[in-house]
Amino acid sequence: MSSDSKSGIPSNEELIEELTKNLESSAIKTDFPSDDVVSHHSESDSEFDTNVNEENEIRDEDYIDDTLLKERDDKLPEEKKRELLQEALSLKNEGNIKFKNQEHEEASKIYTDALRTCPLIFPNYRAIFFANRAAAKSNINIESAIQDCTRAIELDPDYLKAYIRRSKLFERNDKLDEALDDLKKVLEIDRNYAEVAYNARVLQEKINERNEKLKTEMMAKLKDLGNMVLKPFGLSTQNFQLNQDPNTGGYSVNFKQ
């Protein structure tokens, strides 16, 4: 680096040139080549590549990209799709074993592999995989488990187990109204489901108790507010009697000295 002959201090232009001269060679390369969703094997190979997108796994190990799956499926013959379904079902069985052994995280990962393997043309099977993954996640991440139940229901709107499982998860998450809605949906599909009918009655009682508690707390706060407003006038809420009409459920207010 050259410098000013008088001061020995490099000029601004010289500093900039020195700092940037190797910039181009040290820059990070971002234009990576893209791979096809399905790699084309030679005739001697017996398996297609079912790894849809490794970057998705890095970003979110549970992420299922339906768009990429569709791109893959469009390139596959029907016979291969059915082979992939069988592979997915085998993975599901492996996941079930892990789940029974309380290895929930491992089970969840295997169910994810099943979802990435199973073609989109088998929505009912995919619904089962999502519901199974929800069960595995239920003690790991309730919100994520609820999302998986929702995906299962979207794929199979009559999937009773997914509604029941989501209802239990909603209840654990203190979302009692949503939990009851799922049980009501089950009874719409199967009105003779006695266990669900019983659980719905129990849940309705819990909701009623919660609502009564909330109403009592609200009335207490309103009473405190009323006393504060009425105090300058020498009055309190004791001067007002609240009566409920048993027929309509409405309220009337009577003033008393």
C-alpha positions as CSV (number, residue, x, y, z in Angstrom):
1,M,0.0,0.0,0.0
2,S,1.4,3.4,-1.0
3,S,1.0,6.4,1.3
4,D,1.1,10.2,1.2
5,S,4.8,11.1,0.9
6,K,4.5,13.9,3.4
7,S,2.5,12.3,6.2
8,G,3.1,8.6,5.6
9,I,-0.7,8.1,6.1
10,P,-2.6,6.4,3.3
11,S,-5.3,8.4,1.6
12,N,-9.0,7.4,1.8
13,E,-8.9,6.1,-1.8
14,E,-5.9,3.9,-1.0
15,L,-7.7,2.5,2.1
16,I,-10.8,1.6,0.1
17,E,-8.8,0.0,-2.7
18,E,-6.8,-2.1,-0.2
19,L,-10.0,-3.3,1.7
20,T,-11.9,-4.2,-1.4
21,K,-9.3,-5.7,-3.7
22,N,-9.9,-9.2,-2.5
23,L,-13.7,-8.9,-2.0
24,E,-14.7,-10.6,-5.2
25,S,-12.6,-13.7,-4.6
26,S,-13.8,-14.0,-1.0
27,A,-17.5,-13.6,-1.6
28,I,-19.8,-16.5,-0.7
29,K,-21.2,-18.3,-3.7
30,T,-25.0,-18.4,-3.6
31,D,-25.9,-19.7,-7.1
32,F,-25.9,-23.4,-6.1
33,P,-27.1,-25.7,-8.9
34,S,-30.7,-27.0,-8.4
35,D,-31.4,-30.7,-8.3
36,D,-34.5,-32.4,-9.8
37,V,-37.1,-33.5,-7.2
38,V,-36.6,-37.0,-8.4
39,S,-33.2,-38.2,-9.5
40,H,-33.2,-40.4,-12.6
41,H,-31.6,-43.7,-11.9
42,S,-30.2,-46.2,-14.3
43,E,-32.1,-49.4,-15.0
44,S,-30.0,-51.3,-12.4
45,D,-31.2,-49.0,-9.6
46,S,-34.4,-50.2,-7.9
47,E,-35.3,-47.1,-5.9
48,F,-36.3,-43.6,-6.7
49,D,-35.0,-40.7,-4.6
50,T,-37.8,-39.8,-2.1
51,N,-35.8,-37.0,-0.4
52,V,-38.0,-34.1,-1.5
53,N,-36.0,-31.2,-0.2
54,E,-33.2,-31.4,2.3
55,E,-33.3,-27.6,2.9
56,N,-36.8,-28.0,4.3
57,E,-35.6,-30.4,6.8
58,I,-32.9,-28.0,7.9
59,R,-35.4,-25.2,8.2
60,D,-38.1,-27.3,10.0
61,E,-37.8,-31.0,10.5
62,D,-41.6,-31.3,10.5
63,Y,-42.2,-29.3,7.3
64,I,-44.0,-31.1,4.5
65,D,-43.9,-29.2,1.2
66,D,-47.0,-30.4,-0.8
67,T,-45.9,-28.4,-3.9
68,L,-42.7,-30.3,-4.2
69,L,-44.4,-33.6,-3.5
70,K,-46.8,-32.9,-6.3
71,E,-43.9,-32.1,-8.6
72,R,-42.3,-35.4,-7.7
73,D,-45.5,-37.4,-8.0
74,D,-46.2,-36.0,-11.5
75,K,-43.0,-37.7,-12.6
76,L,-43.8,-41.1,-11.2
77,P,-45.7,-43.9,-12.8
78,E,-48.7,-45.3,-10.9
79,E,-46.8,-48.5,-10.0
80,K,-44.1,-46.5,-8.4
81,K,-46.6,-44.4,-6.4
82,R,-48.1,-47.6,-5.0
83,E,-44.6,-48.8,-4.1
84,L,-44.0,-45.6,-2.2
85,L,-47.3,-46.0,-0.4
86,Q,-46.1,-49.4,0.9
87,E,-42.8,-47.8,2.0
88,A,-44.7,-45.1,3.8
89,L,-46.9,-47.8,5.5
90,S,-43.8,-49.6,6.6
91,L,-42.4,-46.4,8.1
92,K,-45.7,-45.9,9.9
93,N,-45.3,-49.3,11.5
94,E,-41.8,-48.4,12.6
95,G,-43.2,-45.2,14.1
96,N,-45.9,-47.1,15.9
97,I,-43.2,-49.2,17.6
98,K,-41.2,-46.2,18.6
99,F,-44.4,-44.6,20.0
100,K,-45.3,-47.7,22.0
101,N,-41.8,-47.6,23.5
102,Q,-42.4,-43.9,24.5
103,E,-39.8,-42.7,22.0
104,H,-42.0,-39.9,20.9
105,E,-39.5,-37.7,19.1
106,E,-38.1,-40.6,17.1
107,A,-41.7,-41.7,16.3
108,S,-42.5,-38.2,15.1
109,K,-39.5,-38.1,12.8
110,I,-40.5,-41.5,11.3
111,Y,-44.0,-40.3,10.7
112,T,-42.6,-37.3,9.0
113,D,-40.6,-39.6,6.7
114,A,-43.8,-41.5,5.9
115,L,-45.5,-38.2,4.9
116,R,-42.6,-37.2,2.7
117,T,-42.7,-40.7,1.1
118,C,-46.4,-41.2,0.6
119,P,-47.8,-39.7,-2.7
120,L,-50.5,-37.1,-2.4
121,I,-53.0,-39.3,-4.3
122,F,-53.5,-41.2,-1.0
123,P,-55.1,-38.6,1.2
124,N,-56.7,-41.0,3.7
125,Y,-53.3,-42.6,4.4
126,R,-51.7,-39.3,4.8
127,A,-54.4,-38.3,7.2
128,I,-53.4,-41.3,9.4
129,F,-49.8,-40.3,9.3
130,F,-50.6,-36.8,10.4
131,A,-52.8,-38.0,13.2
132,N,-50.2,-40.5,14.3
133,R,-47.6,-37.7,14.3
134,A,-50.0,-35.6,16.4
135,A,-50.1,-38.4,19.0
136,A,-46.3,-38.5,19.1
137,K,-46.1,-34.7,19.4
138,S,-48.8,-34.5,22.1
139,N,-46.2,-34.5,24.9
140,I,-43.7,-32.5,23.0
141,N,-45.5,-29.5,21.4
142,I,-49.3,-29.3,21.8
143,E,-49.7,-26.5,19.3
144,S,-47.9,-28.5,16.6
145,A,-49.9,-31.6,17.5
146,I,-53.1,-29.6,17.0
147,Q,-51.9,-28.4,13.6
148,D,-51.2,-32.0,12.6
149,C,-54.7,-33.1,13.7
150,T,-56.1,-30.2,11.6
151,R,-54.1,-31.4,8.6
152,A,-55.5,-34.9,9.1
153,I,-59.1,-33.5,9.2
154,E,-58.5,-31.4,6.1
155,L,-57.5,-34.6,4.2
156,D,-60.3,-36.7,5.7
157,P,-63.2,-34.7,7.0
158,D,-64.8,-37.8,8.5
159,Y,-61.7,-38.9,10.4
160,L,-63.2,-39.3,13.9
161,K,-60.0,-40.2,15.7
162,A,-58.4,-36.9,14.5
163,Y,-61.3,-34.9,15.9
164,I,-61.2,-36.7,19.2
165,R,-57.4,-36.4,19.5
166,R,-57.6,-32.6,18.7
167,S,-60.4,-32.2,21.2
168,K,-58.2,-33.6,24.0
169,L,-55.3,-31.4,22.9
170,F,-57.6,-28.3,22.9
171,E,-58.8,-29.2,26.4
172,R,-55.3,-29.6,27.7
173,N,-54.6,-26.2,26.2
174,D,-57.6,-24.7,28.0
175,K,-59.5,-24.2,24.8
176,L,-62.7,-25.8,26.1
177,D,-65.1,-24.3,23.5
178,E,-62.9,-25.6,20.6
179,A,-62.6,-29.0,22.3
180,L,-66.4,-29.2,22.6
181,D,-66.9,-28.2,19.0
182,D,-64.8,-31.2,17.9
183,L,-66.8,-33.6,20.0
184,K,-70.0,-32.2,18.5
185,K,-68.6,-32.8,15.1
186,V,-67.9,-36.4,15.9
187,L,-71.5,-36.8,17.1
188,E,-72.7,-35.3,13.8
189,I,-70.9,-38.0,12.0
190,D,-71.7,-40.8,14.4
191,R,-74.6,-39.9,16.8
192,N,-74.3,-43.3,18.5
193,Y,-70.7,-42.7,19.8
194,A,-71.6,-43.1,23.5
195,E,-68.2,-42.3,24.9
196,V,-67.9,-39.1,23.0
197,A,-71.5,-38.1,24.0
198,Y,-70.6,-38.6,27.6
199,N,-67.3,-36.7,27.3
200,A,-69.2,-33.9,25.5
201,R,-71.6,-33.6,28.5
202,V,-68.7,-33.5,30.9
203,L,-67.0,-30.9,28.9
204,Q,-70.2,-28.8,28.7
205,E,-70.4,-28.9,32.5
206,K,-66.8,-27.6,32.7
207,I,-67.6,-24.8,30.3
208,N,-70.6,-23.8,32.3
209,E,-68.6,-23.8,35.6
210,R,-65.9,-21.7,33.9
211,N,-68.5,-19.3,32.6
212,E,-70.2,-18.9,36.0
213,K,-66.8,-18.3,37.5
214,L,-66.0,-15.6,34.9
215,K,-69.5,-14.0,35.5
216,T,-68.9,-13.9,39.2
217,E,-65.5,-12.3,38.8
218,M,-67.0,-9.8,36.3
219,M,-69.9,-8.9,38.6
220,A,-67.5,-8.4,41.5
221,K,-65.4,-6.0,39.4
222,L,-68.5,-4.1,38.3
223,K,-69.7,-3.9,41.9
224,D,-66.3,-2.3,42.9
225,L,-66.6,0.1,40.0
226,G,-70.2,1.0,40.9
227,N,-69.3,1.6,44.5
228,M,-66.5,4.0,43.4
229,V,-68.9,5.9,41.2
230,L,-71.8,6.0,43.7
231,K,-69.7,6.9,46.8
232,P,-69.7,10.7,46.1
233,F,-73.6,10.6,46.2
234,G,-73.7,8.7,49.5
235,L,-74.8,5.6,47.7
236,S,-73.4,2.1,47.0
237,T,-74.4,-0.9,45.0
238,Q,-76.3,-2.1,48.1
239,N,-79.0,0.4,47.3
240,F,-79.7,-1.5,44.0
241,Q,-81.2,-4.9,43.9
242,L,-80.6,-7.1,40.8
243,N,-83.4,-9.6,40.0
244,Q,-83.3,-12.2,37.3
245,D,-86.4,-13.2,35.4
246,P,-86.5,-17.1,35.5
247,N,-88.5,-17.2,32.2
248,T,-86.3,-14.9,30.1
249,G,-83.0,-14.9,32.0
250,G,-83.0,-11.1,31.8
251,Y,-82.3,-8.8,34.8
252,S,-84.2,-5.9,36.3
253,V,-82.8,-3.4,38.8
254,N,-84.8,-2.1,41.8
255,F,-83.7,0.9,44.0
256,K,-83.9,0.7,47.7
257,Q,-82.9,3.1,50.5
